[in-house]
Amino acid sequence: MKRNTAFIGILFLFLLMCSSAVASIQLVNPVVNDSENMLRITLVLTDQKGVALDETKLYFSVYKDNAESPVTLEKTTFPYIESDMTEIPYGYSDSQFYDIWSSDGTTTIFHPSSWSGFKKLGAQAIYHDGSKTYKSEIVWSDGTIGTESDDSGQTGGEPGGEEPSFDESMLISNPSGEKFETVRNSLTFYKLGGTSIYTGEDIGVISNYVKGDDGNLYLLCVTGGNSTNNYLKLEPIGDSKYVAKLPQLVMIEEYDGVKYGYYASRMVRENIEEKPDSIFYLISETEPNELSFTLESDGTLSMDTKDEDVIMGLTYSDGYWTGYGDAMLSDSLVSSRKNVLPEGVELTKWMFEYRWANWSEYGTMKKFLDVAVTDKEIYINNPYNQDSDQWIKGEIDGNKVTFNTRQLLGPDNETNRYLYFRVGNLTLDTQSEYYYYADADKLVMNFDAENRTLTTDDLVSLYISRGYGQRGYNVNYDFPKFTAYTEKVSKLQNPSFTFFAPDDNYDNYGYSYIQVKIPATDVDGNELNTQNLYYSLYVGDDAVPFVFDAETYAKDFTTDVTEIPYNHEGYDVYPASVGSELHTVFFYFSTADVKLGVQSIYYASDGTVYKSDIVYNTSTGIDDVITGFDKNAPVFNIQGQRVNPENMGKGIYIQNGKKFIKK
């Protein structure tokens, strides 16, 4: 009996050990891609043996720069997460799908600015099964696995490494001399992850150089299209030649209380197979670390080497490449290329009508633009950025106007690029009913000087492009038509409420929102210049408009606002769609059971101010209009159909915005 008991005991322990081995889970490593400021992590819902996992138990953590501890996603940086997170659940999205969102097993995290100094990012899958936790290996965006250091030997100077040593006084931010605004063209490079690298023309970058009082040239350091806001010193060596002796300190950034320096360096491409962890490296010590430039008689400043394997790269203090750099730099003067409005010309308002060829649901859209006409030329304000100093120029020849493509208009500070006017032809694919765009050298439009119109029967498009190397437009305007605008205003149409957020929206998300319709024509159908059209909102029984204070609505307004411009398109206040009369407004209080009012305001060019009635919402959902009673005002049924007051049947009707019952 004892022998049998021992055998049974040993067998039980053996089976228990086998059971434990079977229960052990080996996770599949996540797939990690880091590009275009977005980290994408894909998790697999099976283990390495193909056994299905419970997705509610699957998580992942983010790592940086070979660190052994995960990155904490803090609510101060990611405002739409519920709380600080170091483990992100499978399929997680933040409350607004704003910084973090998931689809089909892939979670995308948009880089916050605090991540800009990370050399690389990684992720680890985590599975919590009762009291046991299983983890995959840490997979990095460059394809490596684990927490050991790089084999590159270059880990000391990037953020997260040891505190670097550099002389801040070497940074050149405001050189003394004459500044020349320039357009920069280059072949740009940036590392996408691993050995993957983007290469492409970057044409139309905003730049400048300074002819220094000390005889040197100072070139604004822009790398990968992004300005460091500091300058590179070029020393004269004769015959309009200059040399940049490198490396030069061009940027300082602070992370966790430590300042880090970034340098411009001459870098060369080396054999990727031999050194797969990077693409560009510092030149060997036997070669001079410098780049030469030539200043042409027309003011163009260019890098001498035309070798696309030689770049001015941005490096950390130890010479490790940050992943940004440019080859074949060339800066040309803006003053020699930009359209300039002639002095003394008269500006008049014209209405610009256009459509989007492949988005017919938007219908015809309109903008009001300043236009100047001379005997031989016509100048049209840039419709994308209605800056008084950005003009599209056309040459008048009888009843025709010719607009040449690739006209430099002016800067777009949001993209750090110059904007160009360009033209193209549209071709309809009858099978797919899709319009295709093809660049054109010019656009010829019909010009009616008497009626002041510009029209065309051709299938054409105007587009505003950042740069001109490829179409890359910011916005396109298809089937364009221009008509001189004559202002006529009788009485404003009343606005209306069209949508309210659910009553519990504030409790759930911390905000409420409404949608209002602001008519862009008066009661007689006359077009209103929407540049002069505004609207105000009223809350409760306040006799004065609601104040959109600059602190709460900082992403929309720089000062307190009570009248919202019709064309305003911001973060908390914006049109429902392009060209729409519907406007969405967010409030940071509950609008449930709150009386709200809306009023349109129009400032005519002759100084007259027109105001609609203040229209209030009511609990019935039917707008309550505060105005005087007009016995001759039209009568409508509750479906909004106009009826004859003398032949009304029994029912509920509306007149002067008030409901009444006919028995």
C-alpha positions in Angstrom: 0.0 0.0 0.0 2.8 2.4 0.8 4.5 1.6 -2.5 1.2 2.3 -4.4 0.6 5.5 -2.5 4.1 6.8 -3.3 3.5 5.9 -7.0 0.2 7.7 -7.0 1.8 10.7 -5.4 4.7 10.8 -7.9 2.2 10.5 -10.7 0.1 13.3 -9.3 3.1 15.6 -9.1 4.1 14.7 -12.7 0.6 15.4 -14.0 0.6 18.7 -12.0 3.9 19.7 -13.6 2.6 18.8 -17.0 -0.5 20.8 -16.3 1.5 23.8 -15.4 3.6 23.5 -18.5 0.5 23.3 -20.7 -1.0 26.3 -18.9 2.1 28.5 -19.6 1.3 31.1 -22.4 3.9 32.3 -24.9 2.7 35.5 -26.4 3.3 36.5 -30.0 5.5 39.6 -30.2 3.6 42.8 -31.2 4.2 44.5 -34.5 5.5 48.0 -34.0 5.6 50.8 -36.6 6.6 54.4 -35.8 6.3 56.9 -38.6 4.8 60.3 -39.3 4.5 61.1 -35.6 2.3 58.1 -35.1 3.2 54.9 -33.1 1.2 51.9 -34.3 1.1 48.7 -32.2 -0.6 45.5 -33.5 -1.4 42.7 -31.1 -2.3 39.1 -32.0 -5.2 37.4 -30.3 -3.6 34.0 -30.2 -0.5 32.7 -28.5 2.4 31.2 -30.3 0.6 27.8 -30.5 -2.4 29.4 -32.1 -4.6 29.1 -29.0 -7.1 32.0 -28.8 -6.6 34.6 -26.1 -9.3 36.5 -24.2 -9.0 40.1 -25.5 -10.2 41.6 -22.2 -7.0 40.3 -20.6 -4.6 41.5 -23.3 -2.7 44.8 -22.9 0.5 46.4 -24.1 3.1 48.9 -22.7 5.2 51.4 -24.6 9.0 51.7 -24.1 11.5 54.3 -25.2 15.2 54.3 -26.0 16.0 50.8 -24.8 14.7 51.7 -21.3 13.7 48.8 -19.1 10.7 50.6 -17.6 7.6 51.4 -19.6 6.5 54.9 -20.6 3.6 56.3 -18.6 0.8 57.9 -20.7 -0.1 60.8 -18.4 -3.5 62.5 -18.5 -1.9 65.9 -18.6 -0.4 64.9 -21.9 -3.2 62.8 -23.2 -6.3 64.8 -22.0 -8.9 62.3 -23.2 -7.7 59.2 -21.3 -9.4 58.4 -18.0 -6.2 58.3 -15.9 -2.5 57.8 -16.2 -1.7 54.5 -18.0 1.4 52.3 -18.3 -0.7 49.3 -19.7 -3.0 50.0 -22.5 -5.9 47.6 -23.0 -6.3 45.8 -26.4 -8.6 47.8 -28.6 -8.4 50.9 -26.5 -9.3 54.4 -27.8 -9.5 57.6 -25.8 -12.9 59.2 -25.3 -12.5 61.5 -28.4 -10.6 59.1 -30.7 -8.1 62.0 -30.6 -4.7 60.9 -29.4 -5.3 57.2 -29.2 -7.5 55.0 -31.3 -7.8 51.4 -32.3 -9.1 49.4 -35.3 -8.8 45.7 -36.2 -6.2 45.0 -33.5 -4.0 48.0 -34.2 -3.7 50.8 -31.7 -2.4 54.2 -33.0 -0.9 56.7 -30.6 -0.2 60.2 -31.8 3.2 61.5 -30.6 2.9 64.2 -28.0 5.6 66.9 -28.2 7.3 65.4 -25.1 8.2 62.4 -27.3 10.0 64.4 -29.9 13.4 63.6 -28.3 12.9 59.9 -28.1 15.3 58.1 -30.4 13.1 55.1 -30.9 9.9 53.5 -29.4 8.9 50.0 -28.6 6.1 47.9 -27.3 5.5 44.7 -25.2 2.4 42.6 -25.2 1.0 41.7 -21.7 -1.6 39.0 -20.8 -3.1 38.9 -17.3 -4.6 35.5 -16.6 -5.9 35.4 -13.0 -2.9 35.6 -10.7 -0.4 35.1 -13.6 1.0 37.6 -16.0 2.7 36.7 -19.3 4.8 39.1 -21.4 6.2 39.1 -24.9 9.6 40.4 -25.8 10.0 44.2 -26.2 9.9 44.9 -29.9 11.4 48.2 -31.1 10.4 50.3 -34.1 13.8 49.8 -35.7 13.2 46.0 -35.7 15.4 45.1 -32.8 14.2 43.1 -29.8 15.1 43.3 -26.1 16.4 46.0 -23.7 20.1 45.8 -24.4 21.9 48.9 -25.7 22.4 49.7 -29.4 25.4 48.1 -31.0 26.1 51.5 -32.7 28.0 52.7 -29.6 26.3 56.1 -30.0 23.9 56.4 -27.0 25.4 59.2 -24.9 24.0 62.4 -26.3 20.3 61.8 -27.2 17.5 62.6 -24.7 17.3 59.9 -22.1 21.1 59.3 -22.1 23.7 61.0 -19.9 23.7 64.7 -19.6 25.7 66.2 -22.5 28.2 68.9 -22.4 28.1 71.9 -24.8 28.5 75.6 -24.9 25.1 77.4 -25.3 26.8 80.6 -26.4 27.7 78.9 -29.7 24.0 78.9 -30.7 23.3 81.7 -33.3 19.7 82.9 -33.1 19.8 86.6 -34.2 22.8 87.5 -36.3 23.4 91.2 -37.0 23.1 92.2 -40.7 20.7 92.4 -43.7 18.1 89.6 -43.9 16.9 88.2 -47.2 13.7 86.1 -47.3 14.1 83.0 -49.4 12.3 80.0 -50.8 14.2 76.8 -50.0 14.2 73.7 -52.3 16.0 70.5 -51.3 16.0 66.7 -51.4 14.8 65.8 -47.9 15.3 62.7 -45.9 13.7 61.4 -42.7 13.9 58.0 -41.1 10.7 56.1 -40.7 12.0 53.3 -38.6 14.6 50.5 -39.0 16.2 50.9 -42.4 13.1 52.5 -43.9 13.7 56.1 -45.0 11.6 58.7 -46.8 13.2 60.6 -49.6 11.5 63.3 -51.6 11.7 66.8 -53.0 10.8 69.5 -50.5 10.0 72.6 -52.5 8.8 75.9 -51.2 10.1 75.8 -47.6 10.1 79.2 -45.8 13.7 80.2 -45.1 16.1 83.2 -45.1 19.8 84.1 -44.8 21.6 87.1 -43.4 24.5 89.0 -44.8 26.3 89.5 -41.6 28.0 92.8 -40.6 31.0 90.6 -39.8 31.3 89.4 -43.5 29.9 86.0 -42.9 26.6 84.6 -44.2 24.2 83.1 -41.8 21.8 80.5 -43.2 18.6 79.6 -41.3 18.9 76.0 -40.3 15.8 74.1 -41.6 16.1 70.4 -41.6 13.4 68.0 -42.9 11.3 71.1 -43.6 11.2 72.1 -39.9 13.0 75.2 -38.8 15.3 75.2 -35.7 14.9 79.0 -35.6 18.7 79.3 -35.4 21.4 79.9 -38.0 24.3 78.1 -39.6 27.5 80.3 -40.0 29.0 80.3 -43.5 32.5 81.8 -43.7 33.7 83.5 -46.9 36.6 81.7 -48.9 36.6 84.0 -52.0 34.8 84.2 -55.4 31.3 84.2 -53.9 32.2 80.9 -52.1 31.4 80.1 -48.5 32.0 77.2 -46.2 30.1 75.8 -43.2 32.6 74.3 -40.8 30.8 71.6 -38.9 29.4 70.4 -36.6 27.6 73.5 -35.5 25.1 73.8 -32.6 21.8 74.7 -34.1 19.1 73.8 -31.5 18.7 73.2 -27.8 15.7 71.4 -26.2 15.0 70.6 -22.6 13.7 67.2 -21.4 13.0 66.4 -17.7 15.1 69.4 -16.7 18.1 68.5 -18.8 19.1 70.5 -21.9 20.2 68.7 -25.0 22.1 70.1 -28.0 21.5 69.2 -31.6 24.0 69.8 -34.3 24.2 70.3 -38.1 26.8 67.9 -39.5 28.0 66.7 -42.9 26.8 63.1 -43.2 27.1 60.4 -45.9 25.1 57.4 -46.8 26.9 54.1 -46.1 26.2 50.5 -47.0 22.8 49.7 -45.3 23.5 46.0 -45.1 26.7 46.5 -43.2 25.1 49.0 -40.7 21.3 48.3 -40.7 20.6 50.4 -37.6 21.0 53.7 -39.4 21.2 55.2 -42.8 23.5 58.2 -42.6 26.7 58.5 -40.6 29.4 61.0 -39.8 32.2 61.2 -42.4 35.5 59.5 -41.5 38.0 61.5 -39.5 40.3 61.8 -42.5 37.7 64.0 -44.4 36.9 67.6 -43.4 33.6 68.0 -41.7 32.3 70.9 -43.8 29.9 71.9 -46.6 30.6 74.6 -49.2 28.1 77.0 -50.7 27.9 79.5 -53.6 26.1 82.8 -53.6 24.9 83.6 -57.2 24.6 87.2 -58.6 20.7 86.9 -58.4 20.9 86.2 -54.7 20.5 82.4 -54.9 22.5 80.5 -52.2 23.1 76.8 -53.0 25.0 73.9 -51.5 27.8 73.0 -54.0 27.6 69.2 -53.8 24.9 67.7 -56.0 25.4 64.2 -54.5 22.2 63.0 -52.9 24.2 60.7 -50.6 25.7 63.7 -48.9 23.4 65.6 -46.5 23.4 68.3 -43.9 22.0 66.1 -41.2 20.7 66.9 -37.7 22.6 64.9 -35.1 22.7 64.4 -31.3 25.7 65.6 -29.4 27.5 62.2 -30.0 27.0 62.4 -33.7 24.1 59.9 -33.9 21.7 60.9 -36.7 18.3 62.1 -35.5 16.7 60.9 -38.7 16.4 64.3 -40.4 18.5 65.8 -43.1 18.7 67.5 -46.6 20.8 67.3 -49.7 21.2 69.8 -52.5 19.9 72.8 -50.6 19.1 75.9 -52.7 17.6 79.2 -51.4 16.3 81.7 -53.9 15.0 85.2 -53.1 11.3 85.6 -52.5 11.3 89.3 -53.7 12.2 88.3 -57.3 9.3 85.8 -57.6 6.3 86.9 -55.5 3.3 88.8 -57.1 3.0 92.3 -55.9 -0.2 94.4 -56.1 0.4 97.6 -58.0 0.1 100.8 -55.9 -3.1 102.8 -56.2 -5.3 100.1 -57.7 -9.0 99.9 -56.5 -10.1 96.8 -54.7 -13.6 95.5 -55.2 -15.5 92.5 -53.9 -16.1 89.6 -56.2 -18.0 86.3 -55.4 -15.9 83.2 -56.2 -18.1 80.1 -56.8 -16.6 76.6 -57.1 -17.4 72.9 -56.6 -15.4 69.8 -55.7 -15.5 67.5 -58.7 -15.5 64.3 -56.7 -17.6 65.5 -53.8 -20.8 66.6 -55.5 -22.8 66.4 -52.2 -21.2 69.7 -51.1 -22.8 71.5 -54.1 -21.7 75.0 -55.1 -19.5 76.8 -52.5 -18.8 80.5 -52.3 -16.1 82.9 -51.1 -15.9 86.7 -51.2 -12.6 87.9 -52.5 -10.8 91.2 -53.1 -10.1 91.8 -56.8 -8.2 94.5 -58.6 -8.5 95.1 -62.4 -6.1 97.2 -64.4 -5.9 97.8 -68.2 -3.7 94.7 -68.7 -3.9 92.7 -65.5 -6.3 91.2 -62.9 -5.3 90.4 -59.3 -7.3 88.0 -57.2 -6.8 87.6 -53.4 -5.6 84.1 -52.4 -8.9 82.2 -51.6 -7.1 79.7 -49.3 -5.4 82.4 -47.1 -7.2 85.7 -47.6 -4.1 87.7 -46.7 -3.9 91.2 -48.2 -0.5 90.5 -49.5 -1.1 87.2 -51.5 -2.3 87.7 -55.0 -3.0 85.6 -58.1 -2.2 87.4 -61.3 -3.9 87.1 -64.7 -2.9 88.7 -68.0 -5.8 90.4 -69.8 -6.0 90.1 -73.6 -9.3 91.4 -74.9 -12.1 89.1 -73.6 -9.6 86.5 -72.3 -7.5 86.3 -69.1 -4.6 84.0 -68.8 -3.4 82.7 -65.5 0.0 81.0 -65.5 0.7 78.2 -63.1 3.2 78.1 -60.2 2.7 81.6 -59.0 4.3 82.2 -55.6 1.7 83.8 -53.3 3.2 84.0 -49.8 3.9 82.0 -46.7 1.7 79.5 -44.9 3.1 79.5 -41.4 1.1 76.4 -40.4 3.1 74.2 -42.7 6.3 76.3 -42.9 5.9 76.3 -46.7 5.3 79.0 -49.3 1.9 78.7 -51.1 1.7 78.5 -54.9 -1.2 79.0 -57.2 -1.4 76.2 -59.7 -3.9 75.0 -62.4 -4.9 71.7 -63.7 -7.3 70.0 -66.2 -10.0 67.6 -65.1 -10.8 64.4 -67.0 -13.9 62.4 -66.2 -13.7 58.6 -66.2 -17.2 57.7 -67.4 -17.0 54.2 -66.0 -16.1 55.1 -62.4 -17.6 58.7 -62.7 -14.4 59.9 -61.0 -12.5 63.1 -62.1 -8.7 62.8 -62.5 -6.4 65.8 -62.2 -3.5 66.7 -64.5 -1.2 69.6 -64.2 -1.5 72.4 -66.8 0.8 75.3 -67.7 -1.9 77.9 -67.8 -5.6 78.6 -67.5 -7.5 80.8 -70.0 -10.9 82.2 -68.8 -13.6 84.3 -70.5 -13.6 87.9 -69.3 -16.7 90.1 -69.6 -15.5 93.6 -68.6 -18.9 95.2 -68.7 -20.6 92.7 -66.4 -17.4 91.9 -64.6 -17.3 88.1 -64.8 -14.7 85.5 -65.3 -16.0 82.1 -66.5 -14.9 79.0 -68.3 -16.7 76.1 -69.9 -13.6 73.8 -69.6 -13.2 71.1 -67.0 -10.5 72.9 -65.0 -9.3 73.3 -61.4 -7.4 75.9 -59.4 -5.5 74.7 -56.5 -3.3 76.3 -53.8 -0.3 74.1 -53.2 2.5 74.2 -50.6 5.5 74.0 -52.9 5.3 73.3 -56.6 7.4 70.2 -57.3 4.3 68.0 -57.2 0.7 68.9 -57.0 0.5 68.3 -53.2 -2.3 70.9 -52.9 -3.7 72.3 -49.7 -7.1 72.8 -51.3 -8.6 72.7 -54.8 -11.3 74.7 -56.5 -13.0 73.0 -59.4 -15.2 74.6 -62.1 -14.3 78.1 -61.0 -16.4 81.2 -61.6 -15.8 84.8 -60.5 -18.6 87.5 -60.5 -18.3 91.1 -59.2 -20.4 91.5 -56.1 -23.0 94.2 -55.5 -24.2 94.4 -51.9 -28.0 94.5 -51.4 -29.5 93.9 -48.0 -33.1 94.3 -47.0 -33.8 92.2 -43.8 -31.9 89.3 -42.3 -33.4 85.9 -42.2 -33.8 84.6 -38.7 -31.3 81.9 -37.6 -32.5 78.6 -36.1 -31.4 75.7 -33.9 -31.0 72.4 -35.7 -29.4 70.1 -33.2 -28.7 69.7 -29.5 -26.4 67.3 -27.7 -28.0 64.6 -25.5 -28.9 65.9 -22.1 -26.4 63.6 -20.4 -23.5 64.7 -22.7 -22.0 67.1 -20.2 -22.1 64.5 -17.4 -20.4 61.9 -19.6 -17.9 64.0 -21.5 -17.6 67.4 -19.8 -19.1 69.4 -22.6 -22.3 70.1 -24.5 -22.8 71.3 -28.0 -25.4 72.7 -30.3 -25.8 73.3 -34.1 -27.4 76.5 -35.5 -28.3 77.5 -39.0 -27.1 81.0 -40.0 -28.6 82.0 -43.4 -26.2 83.5 -45.8 -28.9 85.3 -47.8 -31.5 88.0 -46.7 -35.2 87.5 -46.8 -35.2 88.5 -50.5 -32.6 86.0 -51.4 -29.7 88.5 -51.8 -26.3 87.1 -51.1 -24.6 88.4 -48.0 -20.9 88.9 -47.9 -20.0 86.3 -45.3 -16.9 88.2 -44.4 -19.3 90.7 -42.8 -21.7 88.2 -41.3 -21.5 87.2 -37.6 -23.7 85.5 -35.0 -24.2 85.7 -31.2 -25.5 83.3 -28.7 -27.6 84.0 -25.6 -27.8 81.8 -22.4 -30.7 81.9 -20.0 -32.5 85.3 -19.6 -29.3 87.3 -20.1 -29.9 90.4 -22.2 -26.3 90.4 -23.4 -24.6 87.9 -25.6 -22.7 84.9 -24.2 -18.9 85.7 -23.9 -16.6 83.1 -25.4 -13.6 83.9 -23.2 -10.1 83.5 -24.5 -9.1 81.2 -21.7 -11.8 78.6 -22.1 -11.8 78.9 -25.9 -8.1 79.4 -26.3 -7.9 77.2 -29.4 -10.4 79.4 -31.1 -9.9 83.0 -30.0 -7.1 85.2 -28.6 -9.5 87.7 -27.1 -13.0 87.5 -25.5 -15.6 87.2 -28.3 -19.4 87.8 -28.3 -19.9 87.9 -32.1 -18.5 84.9 -33.9 -17.4 85.4 -37.5 -19.5 83.4 -39.9 -16.3 82.0 -41.6 -14.6 81.1 -38.3 -13.4 77.5 -38.4 -11.7 76.5 -35.1 -11.7 73.8 -32.5 -14.8 74.4 -30.4 -16.6 76.6 -33.0 -16.8 75.6 -36.7 -19.1 75.0 -39.7 -20.6 71.6 -40.0 -19.1 71.2 -43.5 -17.4 73.3 -46.1 -19.7 76.1 -47.3 -22.5 75.0 -44.9 -24.8 77.4 -43.2 -24.8 75.0 -40.2 -22.4 75.9 -37.4 -21.4 73.7 -34.4 -20.7 75.4 -31.0 -19.4 73.6 -27.9 -20.2 74.7 -24.3 -18.4 73.6 -21.2 -21.5 73.5 -19.1 -24.7 71.4 -19.4 -27.2 72.8 -21.8 -30.0 70.5 -20.6 -33.1 72.5 -19.7 -31.2 75.7 -20.4 -32.7 78.5 -22.5 -30.5 79.4 -25.5 -30.8 82.1 -28.1 -29.1 82.9 -31.4 -29.0 86.1 -33.4 -27.4 87.0 -36.8 -25.5 90.3 -37.3 -24.5 91.8 -40.6 -22.2 94.8 -41.0 -22.9 96.4 -44.4 -20.2 98.2 -46.3 -22.1 101.5 -45.9 -21.9 101.2 -42.1 -25.4 100.0 -41.6 -25.7 97.2 -39.0 -28.5 94.6 -39.6 -29.6 92.3 -36.9 -32.0 89.3 -37.0 -34.5 88.6 -34.2 -33.1 86.6 -31.3 -34.4 83.1 -31.7 -34.7 80.9 -28.6 -35.1 77.2 -28.1 -38.0 75.9 -26.0 -38.7 72.6 -24.3 -41.1 71.8 -27.2 -38.2 71.8 -29.7 -40.0 74.6 -31.6 -38.0 77.9 -31.8 -39.5 80.8 -29.8 -38.8 84.1 -31.6 -38.6 87.2 -29.5 -40.0 90.0 -31.7 -43.0 92.2 -32.2 -46.3 90.7 -33.4 -47.2 91.2 -37.0 -50.8 90.2 -37.8 -49.9 90.0 -41.5 -46.9 87.7 -40.9 -47.1 84.3 -42.8 -48.7 81.3 -41.1 -47.1 77.8 -41.1 -48.2 74.4 -39.9 -46.0 72.4 -37.6 -44.4 70.7 -40.6 -43.1 74.1 -41.7 -45.4 74.4 -44.7 -47.0 77.8 -45.4 -50.8 77.9 -45.3 -53.5 80.3 -46.2 -54.9 81.9 -43.0 -58.4 82.1 -44.5 -58.6 78.4 -45.2 -57.0 76.8 -42.2 -58.5 73.7 -40.8 -58.4 72.7 -37.1 -54.9 72.2 -35.7 -51.7 73.8 -34.4 -50.1 76.6 -36.4 -47.2 79.0 -36.0 -47.2 82.8 -36.7 -44.6 85.3 -35.6 -42.7 82.3 -34.1 -45.7 81.7 -31.7 -47.8 78.6 -31.6 -51.6 78.9 -31.6 -54.5 76.5 -31.9 -57.4 76.8 -34.3 -60.4 74.9 -33.1 
